[in-house]
């Protein structure tokens, strides 16, 4: 591991101009490329105290052995040079988007004498008109099959075309009218090219004019009693409309735009792009990337724009690009896109209307893509085995932890303190053995004390059941009423012993993971020591920097970013957090039902909500007169008098405090809205 101070540039040596910089390792390989509008402050930020750097940045600067830079005149030039260097050197610490599959496009080879319509993948070629990309090749073929009825453009390969020309007979498509057969001279090269250009115009979204032209020709044929021709034109119109129906109108103003959405977690990000042309979704693609560098959503968007348009020019870059977050600064990126297109490109965040709704759809697709990627990764047996081996190696365990239990604490400003225990066996969730606990020995925001209690209760029950003679009853710590299964059924869930009774804690884990850092890990370890258990390993995973803490160690274990072991620990931790916060919110919701309005006879949920919505808070409702309460729709005078009397006799609730902001929540309505605020063991 290199010391960054050994290659730090001298003070004043770094210019303050815009530029692009490269970090190289000891072998001279470029490991990171970045850009800056001012090189001096940006590069200086890499050489501060390592403890203040993001873990990924820290790994990069300690891997590097030298840094160099190139000064440019504008930020746009810096953006272009950065993209070129990333493509050339493929640095290991830069975000690299990788397609989750190869996306096909519909291509028209206008660079040939007789243009051909075909499915194409890979890099784009000069002189070829592309439409898409599409999700599946069969979707392109279905569209082309409908379109060839009206635009009989050649679709055969060069070999088939040459053979048909030699023997003087067209292929099957020529006989059934789905090819104009230029190979045997049925149409000239100019006529065939005109068909191909009309095909491109229709695919580009200029559909209305052509449909109206066909309808007019159909009317004229019918008036001239050429009914067979009219019927053919009618069928042609139907085929084109069916092709259009495959791409429903999503933006009524015939907009040409690309919509980019990002879904991300600590280690990975999924990007989804919808290509809208003429108001219709003409293509879709997606990427998944490892978040190698410390990058936020705006940075991911900037990288996606470079990946998407770095090789594109002209109309391939749309007039409008809609994103979830704007790069900082946005002006150079917008100018760079404009230079690629040759005219102004509107780069912005949609705020309202159809575009915002469509962006929400793209975002949902990105979230599903990330979830699918994680599911595939988690379901692979080889990957899970490697993850368990990496955990065992990092924590210096004797064997792979086949059973992992994770604990998390959740509460709302010290009230309704609960805990969760989730179980993973062979790297997969074992939901039937999840448990949840009520912390009742004290009230307050003491996550360390709560962690000690819940680990003690879990393993005290394990020791009891290990030596139990078969009698079933509450454990010494009184855990049965508060230690519930994943379904909340208490003692009815879990494995069954030989006598048919629930055996809830008799199977110990090889590894206990706690959601938190050194204090929580120390509390869990102390609980095990007090019970005399020394064959269960303990570690903690802190959310902020994804560090793994071990008992009695001063420094955390930092697993590599690409480690399958870290990914598994994160899944276990996140599942424990989800299970805990779900339980805490359900308890909070139950406790909120005991408000003054709930005791008013004849006042249902709908009218309670209407009253709170009308007055904005319980405090204002309590101060309202009967006449003012009667103004609420659905509330009569008798009900208003009952509500006023109930509120007058009820004692005002103590003000709650929002733990996220420190602000006082003045009433139950606001408190209910903020019920998702919680404390955890991080």
PETA-V535762 format. One record per residue. N is the residue number from 0. OMEGA is omega as a letter, one per 40 degrees, with the letter a starting at -180 (* if undefined). NEAR is the number of other ideal C-beta (glycine too) atoms within 12 Angstrom. Layout:
# PETA-V535762
N_OMEGA_NEAR + N_OMEGA_NEAR
This chain:
# PETA-V535762
0_a_16 + 1_i_24 + 2_a_14 + 3_a_29 + 4_a_15 + 5_i_16 + 6_i_24 + 7_i_23 + 8_i_23 + 9_i_12 + 10_i_10 + 11_a_9 + 12_a_16 + 13_i_26 + 14_i_21 + 15_a_18 + 16_i_25 + 17_a_31 + 18_i_34 + 19_a_38 + 20_a_38 + 21_i_34 + 22_i_39 + 23_i_28 + 24_a_26 + 25_i_16 + 26_i_12 + 27_i_14 + 28_i_20 + 29_a_31 + 30_i_33 + 31_i_39 + 32_i_41 + 33_i_43 + 34_a_42 + 35_i_33 + 36_i_30 + 37_a_23 + 38_a_31 + 39_a_25 + 40_a_18 + 41_a_26 + 42_i_35 + 43_a_22 + 44_i_23 + 45_a_37 + 46_i_29 + 47_i_18 + 48_a_12 + 49_a_22 + 50_a_13 + 51_a_14 + 52_i_21 + 53_a_28 + 54_a_31 + 55_i_29 + 56_i_31 + 57_i_28 + 58_a_32 + 59_a_35 + 60_i_39 + 61_i_27 + 62_a_31 + 63_i_38 + 64_i_25 + 65_i_25 + 66_i_35 + 67_a_25 + 68_i_33 + 69_a_25 + 70_i_23 + 71_a_27 + 72_a_15 + 73_i_22 + 74_i_30 + 75_i_26 + 76_i_24 + 77_i_36 + 78_a_39 + 79_a_29 + 80_i_33 + 81_i_40 + 82_a_32 + 83_a_21 + 84_i_32 + 85_i_33 + 86_a_19 + 87_a_16 + 88_a_25 + 89_a_18 + 90_a_29 + 91_a_27 + 92_i_37 + 93_i_36 + 94_i_39 + 95_i_31 + 96_i_34 + 97_i_21 + 98_i_24 + 99_i_27 + 100_i_21 + 101_a_21 + 102_i_30 + 103_i_29 + 104_i_35 + 105_a_42 + 106_i_36 + 107_a_40 + 108_a_33 + 109_i_25 + 110_i_17 + 111_i_26 + 112_i_20 + 113_a_37 + 114_a_34 + 115_i_34 + 116_a_44 + 117_i_31 + 118_a_30 + 119_i_26 + 120_i_23 + 121_a_16 + 122_a_14 + 123_a_24 + 124_a_19 + 125_i_14 + 126_i_14 + 127_i_25 + 128_a_33 + 129_i_38 + 130_a_39 + 131_e_35 + 132_i_35 + 133_i_33 + 134_a_27 + 135_i_23 + 136_a_23 + 137_i_14 + 138_i_27 + 139_a_35 + 140_i_21 + 141_i_21 + 142_a_37 + 143_a_38 + 144_i_25 + 145_a_29 + 146_a_37 + 147_i_32 + 148_a_30 + 149_a_37 + 150_a_39 + 151_a_34 + 152_i_42 + 153_i_42 + 154_a_38 + 155_i_32 + 156_a_19 + 157_i_18 + 158_i_12 + 159_a_24 + 160_a_30 + 161_a_15 + 162_i_17 + 163_i_28 + 164_a_24 + 165_a_12 + 166_i_13 + 167_i_13 + 168_i_17 + 169_i_28 + 170_a_26 + 171_a_15 + 172_i_27 + 173_a_29 + 174_a_15 + 175_i_14 + 176_i_20 + 177_i_28 + 178_a_35 + 179_i_37 + 180_i_33 + 181_a_34 + 182_a_33 + 183_i_25 + 184_i_18 + 185_i_25 + 186_i_24 + 187_i_16 + 188_a_19 + 189_i_15 + 190_i_22 + 191_i_34 + 192_i_28 + 193_i_22 + 194_a_35 + 195_i_39 + 196_i_23 + 197_i_29 + 198_a_40 + 199_i_30 + 200_a_25 + 201_i_41 + 202_a_40 + 203_i_29 + 204_i_30 + 205_a_23 + 206_a_31 + 207_a_19 + 208_a_16 + 209_i_30 + 210_i_25 + 211_i_15 + 212_i_22 + 213_i_31 + 214_i_22 + 215_i_17 + 216_i_23 + 217_i_26 + 218_a_18 + 219_i_16 + 220_i_21 + 221_i_19 + 222_i_13 + 223_i_13 + 224_i_10 + 225_a_16 + 226_i_14 + 227_i_14 + 228_i_20 + 229_i_23 + 230_i_15 + 231_i_21 + 232_i_28 + 233_i_24 + 234_i_20 + 235_i_32 + 236_i_28 + 237_i_21 + 238_i_30 + 239_i_32 + 240_i_24 + 241_i_19 + 242_i_35 + 243_a_28 + 244_i_16 + 245_i_27 + 246_a_35 + 247_i_17 + 248_i_23 + 249_i_29 + 250_a_32 + 251_a_16 + 252_i_18 + 253_a_20 + 254_i_31 + 255_a_30 + 256_i_37 + 257_i_42 + 258_a_47 + 259_i_51 + 260_a_40 + 261_i_41 + 262_a_31 + 263_i_35 + 264_a_28 + 265_a_29 + 266_a_36 + 267_i_36 + 268_i_39 + 269_i_38 + 270_i_46 + 271_i_45 + 272_i_42 + 273_i_40 + 274_a_44 + 275_i_38 + 276_a_36 + 277_i_31 + 278_a_27 + 279_i_34 + 280_a_35 + 281_a_42 + 282_a_33 + 283_i_36 + 284_a_39 + 285_i_39 + 286_i_36 + 287_a_35 + 288_i_35 + 289_i_32 + 290_a_35 + 291_a_35 + 292_i_36 + 293_a_28 + 294_i_34 + 295_a_21 + 296_i_27 + 297_i_24 + 298_i_29 + 299_i_39 + 300_i_38 + 301_i_44 + 302_i_40 + 303_i_42 + 304_i_39 + 305_a_37 + 306_a_28 + 307_a_37 + 308_a_34 + 309_a_30 + 310_a_20 + 311_i_27 + 312_i_18 + 313_a_19 + 314_i_22 + 315_i_31 + 316_a_31 + 317_i_38 + 318_a_27 + 319_i_34 + 320_a_43 + 321_a_40 + 322_i_42 + 323_i_34 + 324_a_28 + 325_i_26 + 326_a_35 + 327_e_18 + 328_a_23 + 329_a_25 + 330_a_19 + 331_a_32 + 332_i_39 + 333_i_30 + 334_i_24 + 335_i_36 + 336_i_39 + 337_i_24 + 338_i_24 + 339_a_31 + 340_a_26 + 341_i_15 + 342_a_19 + 343_i_17 + 344_a_33 + 345_i_25 + 346_a_39 + 347_i_26 + 348_i_24 + 349_a_31 + 350_a_12 + 351_i_11 + 352_a_16 + 353_a_22 + 354_i_30 + 355_i_20 + 356_i_19 + 357_i_35 + 358_i_36 + 359_i_23 + 360_i_26 + 361_i_37 + 362_i_32 + 363_i_20 + 364_i_30 + 365_i_41 + 366_i_25 + 367_i_21 + 368_i_34 + 369_i_32 + 370_i_20 + 371_i_22 + 372_a_33 + 373_i_30 + 374_i_16 + 375_a_16 + 376_a_28 + 377_a_27 + 378_a_17 + 379_a_19 + 380_a_14 + 381_i_14 + 382_a_26 + 383_i_30 + 384_i_21 + 385_i_23 + 386_a_36 + 387_i_35 + 388_i_23 + 389_i_28 + 390_i_40 + 391_a_24 + 392_a_21 + 393_a_32 + 394_i_36 + 395_i_16 + 396_i_26 + 397_a_12 + 398_i_17 + 399_a_27 + 400_a_41 + 401_i_26 + 402_i_29 + 403_i_45 + 404_a_45 + 405_a_49 + 406_i_54 + 407_i_50 + 408_i_48 + 409_i_44 + 410_i_37 + 411_a_35 + 412_i_30 + 413_i_24 + 414_i_28 + 415_a_33 + 416_a_39 + 417_i_42 + 418_i_53 + 419_i_47 + 420_i_48 + 421_a_41 + 422_i_40 + 423_i_37 + 424_a_27 + 425_i_22 + 426_a_35 + 427_a_28 + 428_i_29 + 429_a_28 + 430_i_21 + 431_a_22 + 432_i_32 + 433_i_37 + 434_i_45 + 435_a_40 + 436_i_44 + 437_i_36 + 438_a_43 + 439_a_20 + 440_i_21 + 441_i_18 + 442_i_17 + 443_a_18 + 444_i_25 + 445_a_22 + 446_a_38 + 447_i_31 + 448_i_29 + 449_i_44 + 450_i_47 + 451_a_37 + 452_a_35 + 453_i_47 + 454_i_48 + 455_a_37 + 456_a_38 + 457_a_45 + 458_i_40 + 459_i_29 + 460_i_38 + 461_i_34 + 462_a_25 + 463_a_26 + 464_i_30 + 465_a_19 + 466_a_12 + 467_i_23 + 468_i_12 + 469_i_13 + 470_i_13 + 471_i_21 + 472_i_18 + 473_i_19 + 474_a_26 + 475_a_15 + 476_i_28 + 477_a_18 + 478_a_35 + 479_a_26 + 480_a_16 + 481_a_30 + 482_a_40 + 483_i_30 + 484_a_31 + 485_a_29 + 486_i_18 + 487_a_22 + 488_i_18 + 489_a_22 + 490_a_27 + 491_a_18 + 492_i_24 + 493_a_30 + 494_a_20 + 495_i_16 + 496_a_20 + 497_a_10 + 498_i_13 + 499_i_11 + 500_i_20 + 501_i_28 + 502_a_24 + 503_a_38 + 504_a_38 + 505_a_24 + 506_a_25 + 507_i_27 + 508_i_36 + 509_a_28 + 510_i_42 + 511_i_47 + 512_i_49 + 513_i_55 + 514_a_49 + 515_a_40 + 516_a_32 + 517_a_29 + 518_a_26 + 519_i_42 + 520_i_40 + 521_i_29 + 522_i_36 + 523_i_50 + 524_i_33 + 525_i_25 + 526_i_35 + 527_i_34 + 528_a_20 + 529_i_18 + 530_i_27 + 531_a_15 + 532_a_25 + 533_a_14 + 534_i_19 + 535_i_32 + 536_a_34 + 537_i_43 + 538_i_47 + 539_i_45 + 540_a_50 + 541_a_30 + 542_a_26 + 543_a_16 + 544_a_27 + 545_i_34 + 546_i_32 + 547_a_41 + 548_i_39 + 549_i_31 + 550_i_30 + 551_i_14 + 552_a_22 + 553_a_9 + 554_a_14 + 555_i_27 + 556_a_30 + 557_i_27 + 558_i_31 + 559_a_23 + 560_a_32 + 561_a_24 + 562_i_27 + 563_i_30 + 564_i_40 + 565_i_36 + 566_i_35 + 567_i_43 + 568_i_42 + 569_i_35 + 570_i_37 + 571_a_46 + 572_a_40 + 573_i_31 + 574_i_35 + 575_i_48 + 576_i_34 + 577_a_27 + 578_a_39 + 579_a_45 + 580_i_32 + 581_i_25 + 582_a_39 + 583_a_38 + 584_i_25 + 585_i_22 + 586_i_30 + 587_i_31 + 588_i_19 + 589_a_16 + 590_a_21 + 591_a_30 + 592_a_17 + 593_a_14 + 594_a_30 + 595_a_30 + 596_a_38 + 597_a_22 + 598_a_18 + 599_a_29 + 600_i_14 + 601_a_18 + 602_a_33 + 603_a_16 + 604_a_14 + 605_a_15 + 606_i_26 + 607_i_32 + 608_i_20 + 609_i_23 + 610_a_40 + 611_i_34 + 612_a_20 + 613_a_25 + 614_i_27 + 615_i_18 + 616_i_25 + 617_i_35 + 618_i_23 + 619_i_21 + 620_i_41 + 621_a_31 + 622_a_17 + 623_i_26 + 624_i_19 + 625_i_22 + 626_i_13 + 627_i_20 + 628_i_36 + 629_i_22 + 630_i_19 + 631_i_27 + 632_i_15 + 633_a_20 + 634_i_34 + 635_a_18 + 636_a_17 + 637_i_17 + 638_i_27 + 639_i_29 + 640_i_22 + 641_i_26 + 642_a_40 + 643_i_29 + 644_a_20 + 645_a_27 + 646_a_35 + 647_a_19 + 648_a_14 + 649_i_21 + 650_i_11 + 651_i_19 + 652_i_26 + 653_a_14 + 654_i_18 + 655_a_30 + 656_i_21 + 657_a_21 + 658_a_23 + 659_a_15 + 660_a_13 + 661_a_11 + 662_i_16 + 663_i_18 + 664_a_28 + 665_a_24 + 666_a_30 + 667_a_35 + 668_i_30 + 669_i_26 + 670_i_33 + 671_a_27 + 672_a_20 + 673_a_26 + 674_i_31 + 675_i_19 + 676_a_31 + 677_i_36 + 678_i_33 + 679_a_38 + 680_a_47 + 681_*_31
